[in-house]
């Protein structure tokens, strides 16, 4: 999809997700949390095939084996952790807290059926 079309679809993700955020998990790891509105939305996300170790490895340039996905059904959440390519605080680090790293995932989700 063309980038403008993706941007138009991003608001549709709010029908499924309460929150999508990224943060550091220490200086060498990033975590992305996806919180769904309810069990139906959570089931839709888990069943969509979008949240996979392969997808995160490709999006963030890490090894598939280094991606950890934790499904937390009681709170309708998914936590994904993986190594940072640049350690937090290094000279080449452009996001010391990891708070802006969810962007590529939002683009992926906006292009998926989850944004329909």
KOLTOR-158078 format. One record per atom (N, C-alpha, C): residue number from 1; residue in one letter; y, x, z. Coordinates in pm, 1 decimal. Layout:
n NUM res A north Y east X up Z
...
// end
This chain:
n 1 res X north -118.6 east 82.9 up 0.0
n 1 res X north 0.0 east 0.0 up 0.0
n 1 res X north 124.3 east 86.8 up 0.0
n 2 res X north 228.1 east 33.1 up -56.6
n 2 res X north 357.3 east 101.3 up -54.6
n 2 res X north 414.3 east 92.8 up 86.4
n 3 res X north 482.0 east 197.0 up 127.9
n 3 res X north 532.9 east 206.1 up 265.8
n 3 res X north 612.9 east 82.9 up 308.6
n 4 res X north 699.4 east 27.8 up 223.2
n 4 res X north 777.9 east -90.3 up 259.3
n 4 res X north 687.9 east -209.8 up 288.0
n 5 res X north 580.8 east -223.5 up 211.2
n 5 res X north 486.3 east -332.5 up 235.6
n 5 res X north 419.6 east -315.3 up 372.2
n 6 res X north 387.6 east -190.2 up 407.9
n 6 res X north 329.9 east -164.8 up 539.6
n 6 res X north 427.3 east -200.9 up 650.6
n 7 res X north 552.3 east -162.3 up 634.0
n 7 res X north 651.9 east -192.2 up 735.7
n 7 res X north 667.2 east -342.6 up 756.8
n 8 res X north 655.9 east -419.5 up 650.1
n 8 res X north 664.9 east -564.8 up 661.1
n 8 res X north 545.7 east -622.9 up 737.2
n 9 res X north 431.7 east -553.4 up 734.1
n 9 res X north 310.6 east -602.7 up 799.3
n 9 res X north 301.1 east -562.4 up 947.2
n 10 res X north 377.4 east -462.6 up 988.4
n 10 res X north 370.3 east -414.2 up 1127.1
n 10 res X north 393.8 east -526.3 up 1229.1
n 11 res X north 494.5 east -614.8 up 1211.8
n 11 res X north 513.0 east -721.0 up 1311.5
n 11 res X north 389.6 east -811.3 up 1328.1
n 12 res X north 307.5 east -822.8 up 1225.6
n 12 res X north 185.9 east -904.3 up 1236.5
n 12 res X north 89.4 east -847.5 up 1340.0
n 13 res X north 97.5 east -719.1 up 1366.3
n 13 res X north 8.1 east -657.4 up 1464.6
n 13 res X north 34.6 east -709.4 up 1605.6
n 14 res X north 153.8 east -763.4 up 1628.3
n 14 res X north 184.0 east -816.3 up 1761.8
n 14 res X north 104.0 east -942.5 up 1792.7
n 15 res X north 42.0 east -1001.1 up 1693.3
n 15 res X north -45.1 east -1116.8 up 1716.0
n 15 res X north -176.9 east -1073.2 up 1778.5
n 16 res X north -211.9 east -946.7 up 1760.1
n 16 res X north -339.0 east -892.5 up 1808.2
n 16 res X north -318.2 east -803.6 up 1930.7
n 17 res X north -215.4 east -718.9 up 1926.6
n 17 res X north -194.0 east -617.9 up 2029.8
n 17 res X north -74.6 east -651.9 up 2118.6
n 18 res X north -92.1 east -634.8 up 2249.5
n 18 res X north 19.2 east -642.3 up 2343.6
n 18 res X north 98.1 east -512.6 up 2339.8
n 19 res X north 22.7 east -402.5 up 2323.1
n 19 res X north 84.5 east -270.6 up 2330.6
n 19 res X north -3.3 east -168.8 up 2259.2
n 20 res X north 60.8 east -82.9 up 2184.1
n 20 res X north -3.6 east 36.3 up 2128.6
n 20 res X north 86.3 east 151.7 up 2169.7
n 21 res X north 30.1 east 248.0 up 2241.5
n 21 res X north 112.6 east 360.0 up 2288.2
n 21 res X north 33.6 east 489.5 up 2281.2
n 22 res X north 107.4 east 597.3 up 2275.8
n 22 res X north 46.2 east 729.6 up 2282.1
n 22 res X north 113.2 east 806.5 up 2395.2
n 23 res X north 39.0 east 901.7 up 2448.8
n 23 res X north 92.3 east 982.8 up 2558.1
n 23 res X north 8.1 east 1108.7 up 2569.7
n 24 res X north 64.2 east 1207.5 up 2635.8
n 24 res X north -15.3 east 1326.7 up 2656.9
n 24 res X north -116.7 east 1300.2 up 2767.6
n 25 res X north -226.1 east 1369.9 up 2758.8
n 25 res X north -329.5 east 1363.8 up 2862.3
n 25 res X north -351.6 east 1507.5 up 2907.0
n 26 res X north -244.2 east 1567.6 up 2954.2
n 26 res X north -242.9 east 1709.4 up 2983.6
n 26 res X north -184.8 east 1782.7 up 2864.2
n 27 res X north -169.6 east 1911.9 up 2872.4
n 27 res X north -103.6 east 1986.6 up 2765.3
n 27 res X north -185.3 east 2002.2 up 2637.4
n 28 res X north -313.9 east 1972.4 up 2644.0
n 28 res X north -398.7 east 1998.4 up 2527.9
n 28 res X north -461.4 east 1874.0 up 2466.3
n 29 res X north -437.3 east 1756.5 up 2525.4
n 29 res X north -498.6 east 1633.1 up 2476.6
n 29 res X north -393.1 east 1524.4 up 2458.6
n 30 res X north -419.8 east 1434.5 up 2363.3
n 30 res X north -339.7 east 1314.1 up 2343.9
n 30 res X north -428.5 east 1193.6 up 2370.4
n 31 res X north -368.4 east 1086.5 up 2416.2
n 31 res X north -439.1 east 960.5 up 2434.9
n 31 res X north -359.6 east 850.6 up 2367.4
n 32 res X north -429.6 east 765.9 up 2296.5
n 32 res X north -368.9 east 646.0 up 2239.4
n 32 res X north -436.7 east 526.9 up 2303.6
n 33 res X north -355.4 east 437.6 up 2357.4
n 33 res X north -405.1 east 316.0 up 2421.2
n 33 res X north -370.0 east 197.0 up 2333.9
n 34 res X north -467.1 east 109.1 up 2316.2
n 34 res X north -446.2 east -15.6 up 2243.0
n 34 res X north -483.2 east -129.4 up 2337.1
n 35 res X north -387.1 east -212.9 up 2371.5
n 35 res X north -410.6 east -326.2 up 2459.2
n 35 res X north -402.5 east -453.9 up 2376.1
n 36 res X north -509.6 east -531.0 up 2376.9
n 36 res X north -514.9 east -656.1 up 2301.5
n 36 res X north -472.3 east -771.9 up 2391.1
n 37 res X north -431.3 east -880.7 up 2328.4
n 37 res X north -386.3 east -998.1 up 2403.9
n 37 res X north -497.6 east -1063.4 up 2484.5
n 38 res X north -616.1 east -1071.2 up 2427.2
n 38 res X north -724.1 east -1145.4 up 2492.5
n 38 res X north -859.0 east -1099.9 up 2437.1
n 39 res X north -964.7 east -1162.9 up 2484.2
n 39 res X north -1100.2 east -1124.8 up 2443.1
n 39 res X north -1123.6 east -1146.8 up 2294.4
n 40 res X north -1064.8 east -1250.8 up 2238.6
n 40 res X north -1081.6 east -1277.6 up 2094.9
n 40 res X north -1018.5 east -1165.4 up 2013.1
n 41 res X north -895.4 east -1128.8 up 2047.1
n 41 res X north -827.4 east -1020.2 up 1975.6
n 41 res X north -902.5 east -888.3 up 1994.2
n 42 res X north -946.9 east -862.5 up 2115.2
n 42 res X north -1023.0 east -740.6 up 2143.8
n 42 res X north -1149.5 east -735.3 up 2057.4
n 43 res X north -1222.5 east -844.6 up 2051.4
n 43 res X north -1343.1 east -850.0 up 1969.4
n 43 res X north -1312.8 east -828.5 up 1822.4
n 44 res X north -1201.9 east -882.5 up 1777.7
n 44 res X north -1160.9 east -864.1 up 1638.1
n 44 res X north -1132.1 east -717.3 up 1607.7
n 45 res X north -1063.2 east -651.2 up 1698.6
n 45 res X north -1030.2 east -509.5 up 1678.7
n 45 res X north -1156.4 east -424.5 up 1681.1
n 46 res X north -1239.2 east -445.0 up 1782.5
n 46 res X north -1362.5 east -366.2 up 1794.0
n 46 res X north -1451.4 east -389.5 up 1671.8
n 47 res X north -1459.1 east -512.3 up 1625.1
n 47 res X north -1543.2 east -544.0 up 1509.8
n 47 res X north -1484.3 east -506.3 up 1375.9
n 48 res X north -1357.5 east -468.4 up 1372.9
n 48 res X north -1290.4 east -439.6 up 1245.5
n 48 res X north -1335.3 east -309.0 up 1180.7
n 49 res X north -1389.5 east -219.3 up 1261.1
n 49 res X north -1427.5 east -88.8 up 1207.5
n 49 res X north -1310.8 east 6.2 up 1188.2
n 50 res X north -1192.6 east -29.7 up 1237.4
n 50 res X north -1074.4 east 55.7 up 1222.1
n 50 res X north -1066.3 east 164.4 up 1328.3
n 51 res X north -1121.1 east 137.9 up 1445.7
n 51 res X north -1110.7 east 232.5 up 1556.7
n 51 res X north -1239.5 east 313.3 up 1563.6
n 52 res X north -1242.8 east 420.7 up 1486.5
n 52 res X north -1360.4 east 506.9 up 1481.8
n 52 res X north -1318.0 east 652.1 up 1501.1
n 53 res X north -1411.8 east 732.4 up 1543.8
n 53 res X north -1384.1 east 875.7 up 1559.8
n 53 res X north -1346.7 east 937.2 up 1425.6
n 54 res X north -1412.9 east 895.9 up 1319.4
n 54 res X north -1380.3 east 948.8 up 1185.9
n 54 res X north -1236.9 east 915.6 up 1145.4
n 55 res X north -1193.9 east 792.3 up 1172.6
n 55 res X north -1058.1 east 751.9 up 1135.6
n 55 res X north -954.9 east 835.2 up 1210.7
n 56 res X north -976.3 east 854.7 up 1340.0
n 56 res X north -881.9 east 933.4 up 1419.6
n 56 res X north -885.5 east 1080.2 up 1378.9
n 57 res X north -1001.9 east 1132.0 up 1348.5
n 57 res X north -1011.9 east 1271.1 up 1303.8
n 57 res X north -931.1 east 1292.6 up 1177.1
n 58 res X north -941.9 east 1198.8 up 1084.7
n 58 res X north -867.1 east 1211.0 up 959.4
n 58 res X north -716.8 east 1194.1 up 982.2
n 59 res X north -679.2 east 1095.2 up 1060.8
n 59 res X north -536.6 east 1069.0 up 1086.0
n 59 res X north -466.5 east 1183.6 up 1157.5
n 60 res X north -536.8 east 1246.0 up 1252.3
n 60 res X north -471.9 east 1343.3 up 1339.7
n 60 res X north -519.5 east 1486.8 up 1318.8
n 61 res X north -602.1 east 1509.2 up 1216.5
n 61 res X north -641.6 east 1645.1 up 1181.8
n 61 res X north -723.5 east 1715.2 up 1287.2
n 62 res X north -816.2 east 1641.8 up 1348.4
n 62 res X north -903.9 east 1700.1 up 1450.2
n 62 res X north -1049.2 east 1679.8 up 1408.1
n 63 res X north -1138.6 east 1741.4 up 1479.5
n 63 res X north -1281.1 east 1725.6 up 1451.4
n 63 res X north -1330.2 east 1591.4 up 1505.2
n 64 res X north -1413.1 east 1524.7 up 1428.4
n 64 res X north -1468.8 east 1395.8 up 1469.5
n 64 res X north -1536.1 east 1405.7 up 1606.2
n 65 res X north -1609.0 east 1513.2 up 1628.8
n 65 res X north -1681.7 east 1530.6 up 1755.1
n 65 res X north -1588.7 east 1542.0 up 1875.6
n 66 res X north -1461.3 east 1573.7 up 1851.7
n 66 res X north -1365.7 east 1589.6 up 1961.5
n 66 res X north -1292.1 east 1460.5 up 1997.9
n 67 res X north -1319.9 east 1353.4 up 1923.9
n 67 res X north -1253.3 east 1225.3 up 1948.7
n 67 res X north -1337.8 east 1143.4 up 2046.6
n 68 res X north -1275.9 east 1100.7 up 2155.8
n 68 res X north -1343.4 east 1017.2 up 2255.6
n 68 res X north -1285.0 east 876.3 up 2248.9
n 69 res X north -1372.0 east 777.4 up 2233.7
n 69 res X north -1328.1 east 637.7 up 2230.3
n 69 res X north -1389.9 east 565.6 up 2349.1
n 70 res X north -1303.9 east 504.5 up 2429.1
n 70 res X north -1349.1 east 431.0 up 2547.3
n 70 res X north -1310.6 east 284.6 up 2531.2
n 71 res X north -1410.3 east 198.6 up 2526.8
n 71 res X north -1388.1 east 54.3 up 2517.8
n 71 res X north -1383.4 east -0.8 up 2659.7
n 72 res X north -1274.7 east -65.4 up 2694.3
n 72 res X north -1255.0 east -116.8 up 2830.0
n 72 res X north -1241.8 east -269.3 up 2820.0
n 73 res X north -1355.4 east -332.3 up 2803.6
n 73 res X north -1359.1 east -476.1 up 2777.3
n 73 res X north -1291.9 east -561.7 up 2885.4
n 74 res X north -1309.1 east -533.0 up 3014.2
n 74 res X north -1249.0 east -621.2 up 3116.3
n 74 res X north -1097.5 east -638.7 up 3102.6
n 75 res X north -1029.7 east -538.7 up 3048.5
n 75 res X north -884.2 east -550.4 up 3031.7
n 75 res X north -844.7 east -554.9 up 2883.8
n 76 res X north -943.4 east -574.4 up 2795.5
n 76 res X north -920.1 east -587.5 up 2651.7
n 76 res X north -844.0 east -467.5 up 2595.8
n 77 res X north -889.7 east -348.2 up 2631.9
n 77 res X north -820.1 east -226.0 up 2592.3
n 77 res X north -916.4 east -125.4 up 2530.7
n 78 res X north -859.2 east -39.1 up 2449.6
n 78 res X north -931.4 east 72.3 up 2389.1
n 78 res X north -848.6 east 197.0 up 2414.7
n 79 res X north -912.5 east 301.0 up 2464.1
n 79 res X north -846.1 east 428.7 up 2490.7
n 79 res X north -912.7 east 532.7 up 2401.8
n 80 res X north -831.4 east 604.5 up 2326.2
n 80 res X north -882.0 east 708.6 up 2236.6
n 80 res X north -813.7 east 839.2 up 2274.2
n 81 res X north -893.6 east 941.6 up 2301.5
n 81 res X north -838.7 east 1073.0 up 2337.2
n 81 res X north -891.1 east 1177.9 up 2240.8
n 82 res X north -806.7 east 1274.8 up 2211.6
n 82 res X north -843.6 east 1382.1 up 2120.0
n 82 res X north -750.0 east 1500.9 up 2143.7
n 83 res X north -791.0 east 1619.9 up 2100.3
n 83 res X north -707.8 east 1739.4 up 2123.1
n 83 res X north -576.9 east 1734.7 up 2044.1
n 84 res X north -474.2 east 1784.3 up 2105.2
n 84 res X north -347.7 east 1803.7 up 2034.6
n 84 res X north -364.4 east 1921.2 up 1939.7
n 85 res X north -302.8 east 1915.4 up 1824.7
n 85 res X north -307.6 east 2029.6 up 1732.7
n 85 res X north -220.4 east 2143.6 up 1782.9
n 86 res X north -114.8 east 2109.9 up 1855.7
n 86 res X north -25.3 east 2208.5 up 1915.9
n 86 res X north -12.6 east 2170.5 up 2063.3
n 87 res X north -30.9 east 2265.4 up 2150.1
n 87 res X north -21.4 east 2237.5 up 2294.0
n 87 res X north 118.4 east 2187.7 up 2330.2
n 88 res X north 123.9 east 2096.5 up 2424.6
n 88 res X north 250.9 east 2042.2 up 2471.9
n 88 res X north 340.3 east 2154.7 up 2522.7
n 89 res X north 463.1 east 2156.2 up 2475.0
n 89 res X north 559.2 east 2255.8 up 2519.4
n 89 res X north 561.7 east 2382.9 up 2436.7
n 90 res X north 464.5 east 2399.3 up 2347.7
n 90 res X north 467.7 east 2516.1 up 2258.4
n 90 res X north 589.1 east 2506.7 up 2166.8
n 91 res X north 631.4 east 2616.6 up 2112.3
n 91 res X north 748.6 east 2619.8 up 2026.6
n 91 res X north 734.8 east 2524.0 up 1908.0
n 92 res X north 616.3 east 2510.0 up 1851.2
n 92 res X north 594.9 east 2423.8 up 1735.5
n 92 res X north 573.1 east 2277.0 up 1772.8
n 93 res X north 575.1 east 2243.6 up 1901.7
n 93 res X north 551.5 east 2106.4 up 1946.2
n 93 res X north 677.0 east 2022.5 up 1923.7
n 94 res X north 661.5 east 1914.6 up 1847.4
n 94 res X north 776.1 east 1828.4 up 1817.9
n 94 res X north 781.0 east 1704.3 up 1907.0
n 95 res X north 681.7 east 1687.5 up 1995.1
n 95 res X north 675.2 east 1567.8 up 2079.8
n 95 res X north 606.5 east 1604.9 up 2211.1
n 96 res X north 682.7 east 1659.7 up 2303.0
n 96 res X north 625.1 east 1718.8 up 2424.4
n 96 res X north 544.6 east 1619.4 up 2508.0
n 97 res X north 584.8 east 1492.4 up 2508.6
n 97 res X north 512.0 east 1393.1 up 2588.3
n 97 res X north 405.4 east 1318.8 up 2508.4
n 98 res X north 400.9 east 1340.6 up 2377.4
n 98 res X north 303.9 east 1271.1 up 2292.5
n 98 res X north 338.9 east 1125.3 up 2269.3
n 99 res X north 456.6 east 1082.5 up 2309.1
n 99 res X north 495.2 east 942.2 up 2303.5
n 99 res X north 521.5 east 886.0 up 2165.6
n 100 res X north 528.5 east 971.3 up 2064.3
n 100 res X north 555.3 east 923.5 up 1928.4
n 100 res X north 434.6 east 937.8 up 1835.8
n 101 res X north 321.0 east 969.4 up 1890.4
n 101 res X north 204.8 east 1000.7 up 1807.2
n 101 res X north 124.3 east 878.5 up 1762.7
n 102 res X north 164.0 east 760.8 up 1804.1
n 102 res X north 92.3 east 640.2 up 1764.9
n 102 res X north 126.7 east 595.4 up 1622.6
n 103 res X north 230.5 east 649.9 up 1563.9
n 103 res X north 279.0 east 608.5 up 1432.5
n 103 res X north 173.5 east 604.8 up 1323.1
n 104 res X north 99.0 east 712.5 up 1300.8
n 104 res X north -2.7 east 708.0 up 1195.2
n 104 res X north -107.4 east 598.5 up 1217.7
n 105 res X north -140.7 east 572.8 up 1342.7
n 105 res X north -237.3 east 466.7 up 1371.7
n 105 res X north -178.4 east 329.8 up 1337.7
n 106 res X north -52.6 east 307.2 up 1371.4
n 106 res X north 10.8 east 179.4 up 1339.1
n 106 res X north 12.3 east 158.0 up 1188.1
n 107 res X north 38.9 east 262.6 up 1111.6
n 107 res X north 35.3 east 249.9 up 965.4
n 107 res X north -103.8 east 212.6 up 917.5
n 108 res X north -205.9 east 276.7 up 972.8
n 108 res X north -344.2 east 244.6 up 936.2
n 108 res X north -375.6 east 98.6 up 968.5
n 109 res X north -337.9 east 53.8 up 1086.5
n 109 res X north -366.1 east -83.1 up 1128.3
n 109 res X north -287.4 east -183.9 up 1044.8
n 110 res X north -163.2 east -149.0 up 1008.4
n 110 res X north -82.3 east -238.0 up 926.9
n 110 res X north -141.5 east -258.3 up 788.1
n 111 res X north -215.2 east -158.3 up 740.3
n 111 res X north -279.6 east -170.1 up 608.7
n 111 res X north -414.0 east -242.0 up 616.8
n 112 res X north -458.5 east -272.6 up 737.5
n 112 res X north -591.0 east -333.8 up 755.7
n 112 res X north -578.8 east -486.4 up 766.0
n 113 res X north -695.2 east -550.1 up 772.9
n 113 res X north -700.8 east -695.7 up 788.2
n 113 res X north -648.6 east -741.6 up 923.5
n 114 res X north -632.8 east -649.2 up 1017.0
n 114 res X north -578.9 east -686.1 up 1147.8
n 114 res X north -433.3 east -731.0 up 1139.5
n 115 res X north -363.9 east -694.4 up 1032.3
n 115 res X north -224.2 east -734.2 up 1014.1
n 115 res X north -210.4 east -856.1 up 923.3
n 116 res X north -322.6 east -918.9 up 891.3
n 116 res X north -317.8 east -1040.8 up 806.5
n 116 res X north -277.1 east -1161.5 up 888.7
// end
